[in-house]
Amino acid sequence: MILTLETLERTGRCYPIEMLKAIAKFCSRHALHLISDEVYASCVFETTDPEAVPFTSILSLDLSNLIDPNLVHVLYGFSKDFASGGLHLGFLVTQNQQLRRACKAVLLTPIRRLHGASQAAVTIGTSVLEDRAFVSSFIARSRQSLASGYLLTTSTLEREGINFIRGGNAGFFVYIDLSPYLEGEDIAPEEREFSLAQRILDAGVFLHPGEEHSKDLGWFRLVFSQDEGTLKEGLRRLIGALKSA
């Protein structure tokens, strides 16, 4: 059996070290494979939010007294940290030799979900990672931009009285509670969300309804990784659409 651990809890918050250790111990007790998805590992930014927790990779922990290392696997990719989803470069970090052999076998089969990266993608990815000065500069700029975008977004939400998940300090998004703006209590819950999403879309802003991301009605994921001008305009249109109801 498998337990998949997303580093951001789908809320932009990182897991505390003690929680990571507790999860590892839980997996060990039940012989579960622990998969840590760390695709946002370098998209962590500074925030004054006291609830924010620094990012800790599962690989940085001493697992010897927590879990069999063969049960721990880490996923990573270029798509988020380097804004390079088009390269289709993903990584699996594992000490499990059986899993590694299985993945290699899948790569050689004619019908497969896994596939080898193109030589062009590998060349580009290698060149990026080997240029440590560029990586440091790019990640630093990215973190600064994300911090600014998060501050602008959350301060706007607070000013407008819109509830959101606090404690975020990583990733590109913040979860916002738009349940007070839902209409039509006599229709299906998902239709109420999509109706609000359509009204926001008509104002020129796309927010995906929470049916994919949240069990609670009315929660939407707001992505703030845009330039300041675009983000300000998007927030202005969003607030306008909500107030027009």
Phi and psi in degrees as GROMACS dihedral restraints (atoms count N, CA, C in turn):
[ dihedral_restraints ]
;  ai    aj    ak    al  type     phi  dphi    fc
    3     4     5     6     1  -131.2    20    10
    4     5     6     7     1   140.4    20    10
    6     7     8     9     1  -118.9    20    10
    7     8     9    10     1   120.7    20    10
    9    10    11    12     1   -99.0    20    10
   10    11    12    13     1   126.9    20    10
   12    13    14    15     1  -112.4    20    10
   13    14    15    16     1   114.2    20    10
   15    16    17    18     1   -93.1    20    10
   16    17    18    19     1   128.9    20    10
   18    19    20    21     1   -62.1    20    10
   19    20    21    22     1   -20.9    20    10
   21    22    23    24     1  -108.5    20    10
   22    23    24    25     1     6.9    20    10
   24    25    26    27     1    53.2    20    10
   25    26    27    28     1    18.5    20    10
   27    28    29    30     1    61.3    20    10
   28    29    30    31     1    16.4    20    10
   30    31    32    33     1  -127.9    20    10
   31    32    33    34     1     0.8    20    10
   33    34    35    36     1    84.3    20    10
   34    35    36    37     1     7.9    20    10
   36    37    38    39     1  -107.2    20    10
   37    38    39    40     1   141.2    20    10
   39    40    41    42     1   -91.0    20    10
   40    41    42    43     1   157.0    20    10
   42    43    44    45     1   -81.2    20    10
   43    44    45    46     1   134.4    20    10
   45    46    47    48     1   -65.3    20    10
   46    47    48    49     1   155.2    20    10
   48    49    50    51     1   -57.3    20    10
   49    50    51    52     1   -43.4    20    10
   51    52    53    54     1   -64.0    20    10
   52    53    54    55     1   -33.2    20    10
   54    55    56    57     1   -70.0    20    10
   55    56    57    58     1   -39.5    20    10
   57    58    59    60     1   -60.5    20    10
   58    59    60    61     1   -42.8    20    10
   60    61    62    63     1   -64.9    20    10
   61    62    63    64     1   -40.9    20    10
   63    64    65    66     1   -64.8    20    10
   64    65    66    67     1   -40.0    20    10
   66    67    68    69     1   -65.1    20    10
   67    68    69    70     1   -42.3    20    10
   69    70    71    72     1   -61.5    20    10
   70    71    72    73     1   -42.5    20    10
   72    73    74    75     1   -65.1    20    10
   73    74    75    76     1   -39.6    20    10
   75    76    77    78     1   -61.4    20    10
   76    77    78    79     1   -44.9    20    10
   78    79    80    81     1   -64.1    20    10
   79    80    81    82     1   -38.0    20    10
   81    82    83    84     1   -63.5    20    10
   82    83    84    85     1   -43.8    20    10
   84    85    86    87     1   -62.4    20    10
   85    86    87    88     1   -32.9    20    10
   87    88    89    90     1  -107.5    20    10
   88    89    90    91     1    12.3    20    10
   90    91    92    93     1    54.3    20    10
   91    92    93    94     1    44.7    20    10
   93    94    95    96     1   -97.3    20    10
   94    95    96    97     1   143.4    20    10
   96    97    98    99     1   -79.5    20    10
   97    98    99   100     1   131.0    20    10
   99   100   101   102     1  -103.7    20    10
  100   101   102   103     1   116.2    20    10
  102   103   104   105     1  -107.2    20    10
  103   104   105   106     1   117.7    20    10
  105   106   107   108     1  -103.4    20    10
  106   107   108   109     1   112.5    20    10
  108   109   110   111     1   -87.1    20    10
  109   110   111   112     1   105.4    20    10
  111   112   113   114     1  -112.8    20    10
  112   113   114   115     1    38.9    20    10
  114   115   116   117     1   -68.4    20    10
  115   116   117   118     1   -19.7    20    10
  117   118   119   120     1  -101.3    20    10
  118   119   120   121     1    21.0    20    10
  120   121   122   123     1   -54.0    20    10
  121   122   123   124     1   -36.0    20    10
  123   124   125   126     1  -102.9    20    10
  124   125   126   127     1     5.0    20    10
  126   127   128   129     1   -94.7    20    10
  127   128   129   130     1    39.5    20    10
  129   130   131   132     1  -101.8    20    10
  130   131   132   133     1   132.2    20    10
  132   133   134   135     1  -129.0    20    10
  133   134   135   136     1   163.1    20    10
  135   136   137   138     1   -75.7    20    10
  136   137   138   139     1   140.9    20    10
  138   139   140   141     1  -149.8    20    10
  139   140   141   142     1   152.9    20    10
  141   142   143   144     1   -87.9    20    10
  142   143   144   145     1     0.0    20    10
  144   145   146   147     1   -64.5    20    10
  145   146   147   148     1   119.0    20    10
  147   148   149   150     1   -66.3    20    10
  148   149   150   151     1   -16.4    20    10
  150   151   152   153     1   -85.5    20    10
  151   152   153   154     1    -9.7    20    10
  153   154   155   156     1   -69.6    20    10
  154   155   156   157     1   140.0    20    10
  156   157   158   159     1  -118.3    20    10
  157   158   159   160     1   132.6    20    10
  159   160   161   162     1   -60.9    20    10
  160   161   162   163     1   152.3    20    10
  162   163   164   165     1   -76.6    20    10
  163   164   165   166     1   136.7    20    10
  165   166   167   168     1  -130.8    20    10
  166   167   168   169     1   122.9    20    10
  168   169   170   171     1   -75.4    20    10
  169   170   171   172     1   141.8    20    10
  171   172   173   174     1   -60.9    20    10
  172   173   174   175     1   -25.9    20    10
  174   175   176   177     1   -74.6    20    10
  175   176   177   178     1   -15.8    20    10
  177   178   179   180     1   -84.4    20    10
  178   179   180   181     1    -8.7    20    10
  180   181   182   183     1   -87.3    20    10
  181   182   183   184     1   151.4    20    10
  183   184   185   186     1   -80.3    20    10
  184   185   186   187     1   103.5    20    10
  186   187   188   189     1   -86.1    20    10
  187   188   189   190     1    -5.2    20    10
  189   190   191   192     1   -57.8    20    10
  190   191   192   193     1   -34.2    20    10
  192   193   194   195     1  -103.6    20    10
  193   194   195   196     1     9.7    20    10
  195   196   197   198     1  -112.4    20    10
  196   197   198   199     1   -45.7    20    10
  198   199   200   201     1  -163.2    20    10
  199   200   201   202     1   153.5    20    10
  201   202   203   204     1   -63.6    20    10
  202   203   204   205     1   119.5    20    10
  204   205   206   207     1   -54.7    20    10
  205   206   207   208     1   -23.6    20    10
  207   208   209   210     1   -68.7    20    10
  208   209   210   211     1   -12.3    20    10
  210   211   212   213     1   -97.0    20    10
  211   212   213   214     1     0.0    20    10
  213   214   215   216     1  -110.5    20    10
  214   215   216   217     1   128.6    20    10
  216   217   218   219     1  -136.7    20    10
  217   218   219   220     1   139.8    20    10
  219   220   221   222     1  -119.0    20    10
  220   221   222   223     1   134.5    20    10
  222   223   224   225     1  -107.9    20    10
  223   224   225   226     1   141.5    20    10
  225   226   227   228     1  -149.1    20    10
  226   227   228   229     1   163.6    20    10
  228   229   230   231     1  -163.9    20    10
  229   230   231   232     1   169.4    20    10
  231   232   233   234     1   -83.6    20    10
  232   233   234   235     1   -15.3    20    10
  234   235   236   237     1   -60.3    20    10
  235   236   237   238     1   -37.7    20    10
  237   238   239   240     1   -95.2    20    10
  238   239   240   241     1   -61.5    20    10
  240   241   242   243     1   -57.8    20    10
  241   242   243   244     1   -36.1    20    10
  243   244   245   246     1  -111.7    20    10
  244   245   246   247     1    11.5    20    10
  246   247   248   249     1    49.6    20    10
  247   248   249   250     1    43.6    20    10
  249   250   251   252     1  -131.6    20    10
  250   251   252   253     1    52.4    20    10
  252   253   254   255     1   -60.2    20    10
  253   254   255   256     1   -28.8    20    10
  255   256   257   258     1   -67.0    20    10
  256   257   258   259     1   -17.5    20    10
  258   259   260   261     1   -75.7    20    10
  259   260   261   262     1   -21.6    20    10
  261   262   263   264     1    54.2    20    10
  262   263   264   265     1    46.9    20    10
  264   265   266   267     1  -106.8    20    10
  265   266   267   268     1   115.4    20    10
  267   268   269   270     1  -125.0    20    10
  268   269   270   271     1   156.3    20    10
  270   271   272   273     1  -132.4    20    10
  271   272   273   274     1   140.3    20    10
  273   274   275   276     1  -118.9    20    10
  274   275   276   277     1   120.7    20    10
  276   277   278   279     1  -108.7    20    10
  277   278   279   280     1   115.2    20    10
  279   280   281   282     1  -154.8    20    10
  280   281   282   283     1   149.7    20    10
  282   283   284   285     1   -96.1    20    10
  283   284   285   286     1    -3.5    20    10
  285   286   287   288     1   -76.5    20    10
  286   287   288   289     1   105.7    20    10
  288   289   290   291     1   -65.6    20    10
  289   290   291   292     1   -35.4    20    10
  291   292   293   294     1   -63.0    20    10
  292   293   294   295     1   -43.0    20    10
  294   295   296   297     1   -64.8    20    10
  295   296   297   298     1   -40.9    20    10
  297   298   299   300     1   -63.4    20    10
  298   299   300   301     1   -42.2    20    10
  300   301   302   303     1   -65.4    20    10
  301   302   303   304     1   -38.6    20    10
  303   304   305   306     1   -64.3    20    10
  304   305   306   307     1   -42.0    20    10
  306   307   308   309     1   -64.6    20    10
  307   308   309   310     1   -40.9    20    10
  309   310   311   312     1   -64.0    20    10
  310   311   312   313     1   -38.1    20    10
  312   313   314   315     1   -65.1    20    10
  313   314   315   316     1   -40.4    20    10
  315   316   317   318     1   -63.3    20    10
  316   317   318   319     1   -36.6    20    10
  318   319   320   321     1   -63.2    20    10
  319   320   321   322     1   -23.2    20    10
  321   322   323   324     1   -94.2    20    10
  322   323   324   325     1    -5.4    20    10
  324   325   326   327     1   -84.5    20    10
  325   326   327   328     1   150.2    20    10
  327   328   329   330     1   -71.0    20    10
  328   329   330   331     1   -27.1    20    10
  330   331   332   333     1  -117.5    20    10
  331   332   333   334     1   117.3    20    10
  333   334   335   336     1  -155.7    20    10
  334   335   336   337     1   155.0    20    10
  336   337   338   339     1   -91.5    20    10
  337   338   339   340     1   -35.9    20    10
  339   340   341   342     1   -84.5    20    10
  340   341   342   343     1   148.6    20    10
  342   343   344   345     1  -151.9    20    10
  343   344   345   346     1   154.8    20    10
  345   346   347   348     1   -71.5    20    10
  346   347   348   349     1   147.5    20    10
  348   349   350   351     1   -71.6    20    10
  349   350   351   352     1   151.5    20    10
  351   352   353   354     1   -68.0    20    10
  352   353   354   355     1   155.7    20    10
  354   355   356   357     1   -63.1    20    10
  355   356   357   358     1   -35.6    20    10
  357   358   359   360     1   -63.4    20    10
  358   359   360   361     1   -43.6    20    10
  360   361   362   363     1   -64.5    20    10
  361   362   363   364     1   -42.0    20    10
  363   364   365   366     1   -62.9    20    10
  364   365   366   367     1   -42.1    20    10
  366   367   368   369     1   -63.1    20    10
  367   368   369   370     1   -45.4    20    10
  369   370   371   372     1   -64.7    20    10
  370   371   372   373     1   -46.6    20    10
  372   373   374   375     1   -61.7    20    10
  373   374   375   376     1   -41.6    20    10
  375   376   377   378     1   -63.7    20    10
  376   377   378   379     1   -42.8    20    10
  378   379   380   381     1   -62.3    20    10
  379   380   381   382     1   -39.7    20    10
  381   382   383   384     1   -64.2    20    10
  382   383   384   385     1   -51.2    20    10
  384   385   386   387     1   -67.3    20    10
  385   386   387   388     1   -30.4    20    10
  387   388   389   390     1   -76.3    20    10
  388   389   390   391     1   -19.8    20    10
  390   391   392   393     1   -89.6    20    10
  391   392   393   394     1    82.5    20    10
  393   394   395   396     1   -64.9    20    10
  394   395   396   397     1   -32.3    20    10
  396   397   398   399     1   -64.5    20    10
  397   398   399   400     1   -43.2    20    10
  399   400   401   402     1   -64.2    20    10
  400   401   402   403     1   -45.6    20    10
  402   403   404   405     1   -58.4    20    10
  403   404   405   406     1   -46.7    20    10
  405   406   407   408     1   -62.1    20    10
  406   407   408   409     1   -44.2    20    10
  408   409   410   411     1   -66.7    20    10
  409   410   411   412     1   -43.3    20    10
  411   412   413   414     1   -65.2    20    10
  412   413   414   415     1   -46.2    20    10
  414   415   416   417     1   -64.7    20    10
  415   416   417   418     1   -39.2    20    10
  417   418   419   420     1   -63.0    20    10
  418   419   420   421     1   -45.1    20    10
  420   421   422   423     1   -64.8    20    10
  421   422   423   424     1   -40.3    20    10
  423   424   425   426     1   -62.5    20    10
  424   425   426   427     1   -45.7    20    10
  426   427   428   429     1   -64.1    20    10
  427   428   429   430     1   -38.3    20    10
  429   430   431   432     1   -65.4    20    10
  430   431   432   433     1   -42.8    20    10
  432   433   434   435     1   -65.9    20    10
  433   434   435   436     1   -40.8    20    10
  435   436   437   438     1   -65.5    20    10
  436   437   438   439     1   -40.2    20    10
  438   439   440   441     1   -62.0    20    10
  439   440   441   442     1   -43.1    20    10
  441   442   443   444     1   -65.5    20    10
  442   443   444   445     1   -43.0    20    10
  444   445   446   447     1   -64.6    20    10
  445   446   447   448     1   -40.3    20    10
  447   448   449   450     1   -65.4    20    10
  448   449   450   451     1   -43.8    20    10
  450   451   452   453     1   -62.7    20    10
  451   452   453   454     1   -45.1    20    10
  453   454   455   456     1   -62.1    20    10
  454   455   456   457     1   -43.4    20    10
  456   457   458   459     1   -66.8    20    10
  457   458   459   460     1   -50.9    20    10
  459   460   461   462     1   -67.8    20    10
  460   461   462   463     1   -35.1    20    10
  462   463   464   465     1   -66.6    20    10
  463   464   465   466     1   -36.1    20    10
  465   466   467   468     1   -66.9    20    10
  466   467   468   469     1   -43.6    20    10
  468   469   470   471     1   -62.6    20    10
  469   470   471   472     1   -42.0    20    10
  471   472   473   474     1   -64.8    20    10
  472   473   474   475     1   -41.1    20    10
  474   475   476   477     1   -63.3    20    10
  475   476   477   478     1   -35.1    20    10
  477   478   479   480     1   -89.8    20    10
  478   479   480   481     1    -0.7    20    10
  480   481   482   483     1    73.4    20    10
  481   482   483   484     1    27.5    20    10
  483   484   485   486     1   -97.1    20    10
  484   485   486   487     1   123.8    20    10
  486   487   488   489     1   -72.0    20    10
  487   488   489   490     1   146.1    20    10
  489   490   491   492     1  -151.0    20    10
  490   491   492   493     1   163.4    20    10
  492   493   494   495     1   -74.4    20    10
  493   494   495   496     1   118.5    20    10
  495   496   497   498     1   -90.6    20    10
  496   497   498   499     1   169.8    20    10
  498   499   500   501     1    91.3    20    10
  499   500   501   502     1     3.5    20    10
  501   502   503   504     1   -73.9    20    10
  502   503   504   505     1   141.5    20    10
  504   505   506   507     1  -153.2    20    10
  505   506   507   508     1    24.4    20    10
  507   508   509   510     1  -157.7    20    10
  508   509   510   511     1   155.7    20    10
  510   511   512   513     1    85.7    20    10
  511   512   513   514     1  -167.4    20    10
  513   514   515   516     1  -115.1    20    10
  514   515   516   517     1     3.5    20    10
  516   517   518   519     1  -140.2    20    10
  517   518   519   520     1   161.8    20    10
  519   520   521   522     1  -135.7    20    10
  520   521   522   523     1   139.1    20    10
  522   523   524   525     1   -88.2    20    10
  523   524   525   526     1   127.3    20    10
  525   526   527   528     1  -118.6    20    10
  526   527   528   529     1   145.5    20    10
  528   529   530   531     1   -98.0    20    10
  529   530   531   532     1   104.4    20    10
  531   532   533   534     1  -105.5    20    10
  532   533   534   535     1    17.9    20    10
  534   535   536   537     1   -59.5    20    10
  535   536   537   538     1   -31.4    20    10
  537   538   539   540     1   -65.2    20    10
  538   539   540   541     1   -16.3    20    10
  540   541   542   543     1  -100.3    20    10
  541   542   543   544     1     2.7    20    10
  543   544   545   546     1   -72.7    20    10
  544   545   546   547     1   142.0    20    10
  546   547   548   549     1  -121.0    20    10
  547   548   549   550     1   168.9    20    10
  549   550   551   552     1    71.4    20    10
  550   551   552   553     1    65.0    20    10
  552   553   554   555     1   -66.9    20    10
  553   554   555   556     1   -11.4    20    10
  555   556   557   558     1   -89.5    20    10
  556   557   558   559     1     2.5    20    10
  558   559   560   561     1  -113.2    20    10
  559   560   561   562     1   170.2    20    10
  561   562   563   564     1   -60.0    20    10
  562   563   564   565     1   144.4    20    10
  564   565   566   567     1   -54.0    20    10
  565   566   567   568     1   -45.3    20    10
  567   568   569   570     1   -65.4    20    10
  568   569   570   571     1   -29.6    20    10
  570   571   572   573     1   -69.6    20    10
  571   572   573   574     1   -33.0    20    10
  573   574   575   576     1   -65.1    20    10
  574   575   576   577     1   -40.6    20    10
  576   577   578   579     1   -65.7    20    10
  577   578   579   580     1   -46.4    20    10
  579   580   581   582     1   -67.4    20    10
  580   581   582   583     1   -30.2    20    10
  582   583   584   585     1   -65.0    20    10
  583   584   585   586     1   -43.2    20    10
  585   586   587   588     1   -66.6    20    10
  586   587   588   589     1   -41.1    20    10
  588   589   590   591     1   -60.3    20    10
  589   590   591   592     1   -38.1    20    10
  591   592   593   594     1   -67.5    20    10
  592   593   594   595     1   -39.1    20    10
  594   595   596   597     1   -63.8    20    10
  595   596   597   598     1   -39.8    20    10
  597   598   599   600     1   -68.0    20    10
  598   599   600   601     1   -39.4    20    10
  600   601   602   603     1   -63.5    20    10
  601   602   603   604     1   -38.4    20    10
  603   604   605   606     1   -62.0    20    10
  604   605   606   607     1   -23.3    20    10
  606   607   608   609     1   -87.3    20    10
  607   608   609   610     1    -2.0    20    10
  609   610   611   612     1    97.3    20    10
  610   611   612   613     1    19.3    20    10
  612   613   614   615     1  -130.7    20    10
  613   614   615   616     1   130.9    20    10
  615   616   617   618     1  -103.9    20    10
  616   617   618   619     1   119.6    20    10
  618   619   620   621     1  -124.1    20    10
  619   620   621   622     1   126.4    20    10
  621   622   623   624     1   -74.6    20    10
  622   623   624   625     1   131.2    20    10
  624   625   626   627     1   -57.9    20    10
  625   626   627   628     1   154.2    20    10
  627   628   629   630     1   -73.6    20    10
  628   629   630   631     1    -2.7    20    10
  630   631   632   633     1   -57.7    20    10
  631   632   633   634     1   -24.0    20    10
  633   634   635   636     1   -91.3    20    10
  634   635   636   637     1   -19.4    20    10
  636   637   638   639     1  -118.6    20    10
  637   638   639   640     1   -17.1    20    10
  639   640   641   642     1  -144.7    20    10
  640   641   642   643     1   146.2    20    10
  642   643   644   645     1   -83.2    20    10
  643   644   645   646     1   -19.5    20    10
  645   646   647   648     1   -90.9    20    10
  646   647   648   649     1   139.6    20    10
  648   649   650   651     1   -69.7    20    10
  649   650   651   652     1   134.6    20    10
  651   652   653   654     1    96.3    20    10
  652   653   654   655     1     2.7    20    10
  654   655   656   657     1   -91.2    20    10
  655   656   657   658     1   132.4    20    10
  657   658   659   660     1  -124.2    20    10
  658   659   660   661     1   154.2    20    10
  660   661   662   663     1  -100.4    20    10
  661   662   663   664     1   120.1    20    10
  663   664   665   666     1  -105.8    20    10
  664   665   666   667     1   117.6    20    10
  666   667   668   669     1   -89.4    20    10
  667   668   669   670     1   127.7    20    10
  669   670   671   672     1  -112.7    20    10
  670   671   672   673     1     9.8    20    10
  672   673   674   675     1   -84.5    20    10
  673   674   675   676     1    62.2    20    10
  675   676   677   678     1  -125.7    20    10
  676   677   678   679     1   167.3    20    10
  678   679   680   681     1   -67.0    20    10
  679   680   681   682     1   159.6    20    10
  681   682   683   684     1   -57.5    20    10
  682   683   684   685     1   -42.7    20    10
  684   685   686   687     1   -62.9    20    10
  685   686   687   688     1   -46.1    20    10
  687   688   689   690     1   -64.6    20    10
  688   689   690   691     1   -41.5    20    10
  690   691   692   693     1   -64.9    20    10
  691   692   693   694     1   -44.3    20    10
  693   694   695   696     1   -60.6    20    10
  694   695   696   697     1   -43.4    20    10
  696   697   698   699     1   -65.9    20    10
  697   698   699   700     1   -40.8    20    10
  699   700   701   702     1   -62.6    20    10
  700   701   702   703     1   -43.9    20    10
  702   703   704   705     1   -64.9    20    10
  703   704   705   706     1   -38.8    20    10
  705   706   707   708     1   -61.3    20    10
  706   707   708   709     1   -45.0    20    10
  708   709   710   711     1   -66.6    20    10
  709   710   711   712     1   -39.3    20    10
  711   712   713   714     1   -62.3    20    10
  712   713   714   715     1   -49.2    20    10
  714   715   716   717     1   -61.7    20    10
  715   716   717   718     1   -40.3    20    10
  717   718   719   720     1   -61.3    20    10
  718   719   720   721     1   -42.3    20    10
  720   721   722   723     1   -65.9    20    10
  721   722   723   724     1   -39.0    20    10
  723   724   725   726     1   -68.2    20    10
  724   725   726   727     1   -38.7    20    10
  726   727   728   729     1   -76.0    20    10
  727   728   729   730     1   -17.8    20    10
  729   730   731   732     1   -80.4    20    10
  730   731   732   733     1    -8.4    20    10
